[in-house]
């Protein structure tokens, strides 16, 4: 570790934040949470006006309405694979899948991706059937905003109401132009994925973990924009190494095995991820205080 003093970095305030649910229409914690936040939005705006506080603009988005209506992951193709540079900038066609059309609409709403007009922070909400707890999934292992956000949630787990579930920061090592998910549209972005939860249902403990997690994300943004200095430190990051498929029949390619009953709910992500420490990330603050 470097023994010299760590210089404090200053970043622009995060004025525009998006919280998205329903990118996959059968992952219902995010769908129900965004609906709840939309109902509460007017009350929050009124309160901020009464407190004479410059509000953070939080845009609440139900990403894939058709898939949500059908309670399916997607209608034509996976929306969360439609945000590469090539996909967003391709020539539109009448035969384009619904999700491809929707990805361009979302890019216009929250981006354009890679431009100064893009959202400062995009948080996309997901569920998984895997027993992986609460995970931040990001394309960078050196984005100080995401790293400090994650540390804030970790700290709040011990002092506040976040349920006692594992928290992990997962890094997908993908080039910026090839980043394919909705959260990549923002200047900073991550997916908050929480499980285990079966598709098409809502489990109260998983929903509560997501709700409290999003509350603390917005809390951190408020602290940051108010000029709070965040001390540096270490974050354990898991980087994707490889995908491990089920055994398959050589001729039909059908799956020929299942998870052992004793491992069904116990399996976690360590088998396909490599753990490392980010050393170090340092002190930083907003350089445009309210």
N, C-alpha and C positions, 0 to 999 in steps of 0.2 A: 504494500500500500504506500502511496506517496506520503512522505513525511512533511512536505512543505504545506503552508497554509492554503486552504481551499478558497478561491476567489468567489465572492457572491455574485451570482448572475441575476440579471433583471430581464423580465419578459413583459410584453404587452398584456393588458387586462383581457380576460376572457369575457367579452361582451355578449357573445351570441353562442348559446348552447342548445343542442338538440338532444332530446331523449326519445328514442324510437322503440316501438314494440310491434309485434306481429309481422316482422320480416319473414318469419316462418309461421304460417297461419295456425298451426296446431301447437305452438309453444305458448301457452295461455297466461303465464304469469305476467309477461310483458304487455300482453293485450289488455288484461284487466287492470294492470297498474296504470297504463297510459290513459285508459278510460277514466279511472278514478282521478288522476291528476288533471285531466281536462275539465272534470266537474268542479274541481277545487280552484281552477286557474283564476276565475274572476275574483274570488275572495282574496287570493294571494296578491293580485294586482292592486286591489283596493287598499289592502293593509300596507303595502309598500308606499303607495301614494300618500297615505295618512302619516307615515313615518318620514316622509320627505326624503326617501332613499332612492338613489339612482338604481333602478332594478337591472338585474341580469335578464336579458331576453332569452327565455327558455321556450323553445319550439317543441311542442309535443306532436309526435307523428305516429299514426297507425300505418305501417309501411306497405302492407300487402292486403288491402281490404277484401279482394275476391277470395284469396286463400283463407282468410279469417272466416269469411262467411261460410265456406265449405269445410272449415276445420281441417284443412290439409296443409302440408308443408309448403306446397306451391301448386299453381294451376297448370302451367305449361313447362316451366323450367325454374331452377332454384334461383330466387331473386338475389340471394346472398353470394352468388357467383357472377353477377352481372355488372360489376362496377370496375372492371379493368379499364385502362385507358382506351384500348382498342374497342371494347364493347360500347363505351359511352360516346365515342367519337365516330362510330361507324355510320354509314348511310342508312337512315330509317327506311323500312319497307312495310308494305301492307301485310306481309306474312310474318312479321316479327312476333315472337311469343309475347304474351301479356306482360310477363315479368321484365322482359327487355324494354318494353315501352315504359313500364312503371319505373325502372331504374333511371331512365333519362329524365322522367318527371321529378324524381327525388334528387337527382344531380342538379337540376335547375333550381329546386327548392332549397337545398342545403349546400350546394357548391357554387360554381362549378369546381369539381375536384382539381386540386393543385393550383387554384387561383387565389388571389388576395381576398376575394369576396366569399370564400368558403366559410362555413361555420367554424368558430374557434375550437369547439369541442363537440364531438358526436359520441353519444353513449347509446349503443344498440343492445337491446335486452333479449336474452335467449334462455331457453331451458335445454336440458339434456337428460336422457335416461341414465347416463353414467353417474356413478357415485363420486363426483369430483368436487363437491362443495361449491364455493363461490370463486369463480375464476375471472380475472381480467385477461382478455386475449387481445394482443396488440401486435403490430408489425414492426415495432421498434423496441429494442431493449435499452435505449438511451434517450427516450422522450421524457424529459424531466417532469413535465406536467403529469403524465400517466404514472410515472414512478412515485411521485409525491402523493398523488391521489390514492394510489394503492396503499402506501404507508399510512395515510390518514385512516383508511378503512380498517387496516390492521390494528391501529392504536385504539380506534373506537370499539373494536370487538371486545377489548378488555375493560373498557370504561363505560360503555353505553349499551344499547339494546340489540345489537346485532347478534343473532343466534349463534350458538357455539358450533360453527361448521368450519371446515378447512378453507383457507384462502390461498390462492396461487396466482402468480403472474405468469402467463404463458406467452411466449414469443414465437410468432411465425416469421421465419427468416425469408421474406418474399420482397423482391424489388418493388419500389413505389409504383411503377407503371403496371406491374402485374398484381398488385394488391386488389382483391376481388370483392371485398365485403362492404356493406353500407358504411360502416364506421370509418373506412378509408377516405370518404369524401371530405371529412373535416380536416382542418389544419392539425388538430390532435384528435385521436379517436381510439375507442376500444369497444369490444363487446364484453358485456357482463353476462356470463353464462353460469347458471345455477342448476344443480341437480343433486340427487335423482328426482325426476318427476316424469311420469308417463305422458306421452303426447295426448292432447285432447282433454286433459283434466287440470285442475288446480289443487295443489297441496298447500295447506295453510302455512306450514313452516317454510316452504320454499318461497311462497309469495311474500311472506313477512320479511325473509332475508333480502329479497330483491327490493322491496319497498324501503326498508331501512338503509340498504346500500345506496340506493339512488338519493335518498335524503342526505346522506353523508357526502356523496359526491357534490351535490349542490351546496352543501354547507362549506365544503373545502373551497369551491369556486368563490363563494362570498368572502371567506377569509383571505384568499389570494388577492381578489380585487380590492380588498380593504387595506392592502399593504403589509399583511402578515409576512414575517420572515420565516421560512421553513428551513430547519437545519438539515444538513446532509446526512447520509448514512448508507446502509446496505439494504438491498432488496434481493431476495432469492428469486431467480428467474428460471423458468423451465423452457427450454428451446426444443421445438419439434425435431426429432431425429428421423423417424420413419413411421409409416402406417403398417400395422400388423393385421392382415386379413384372417378370416376364418379359413380352416382347411376346406378345400373344394374338390368336387369330383373333376377329374382331368378331362372328361369328355363333355359333361353337361355344365360344368362350372357351378353347379348347385352347392350350397353350403352343406357340409357333411358332419358338423360338430356343433355343440352348444356349450355355453359356460357351465362348469361344474356347479351343482346346487350349493356347495359349501362356499363357493366364490362369487355367486351371482350378485350379491349386493356389496361385496367386499372389495371388488376390483377397483383400483384407482389408476391414475394416469401415469404412475412412475414407470411402467413398463415401456412406454413409447416416448418418454421425454427424458432429456438430459438436464440435470440441475447444474446451475452455475451461479456465481455471485457477481453482481455488477459492482465494480470497485473503482473509485467511489462515485457517487453523484452528490453534488454539493449544495450549499446554501443558495436559495434563490428567493426572489420576491417580484411582485408586480411593480413596474416602473411608472404606472399611471393610476395612482390612488384615486378613489372616489372623492 
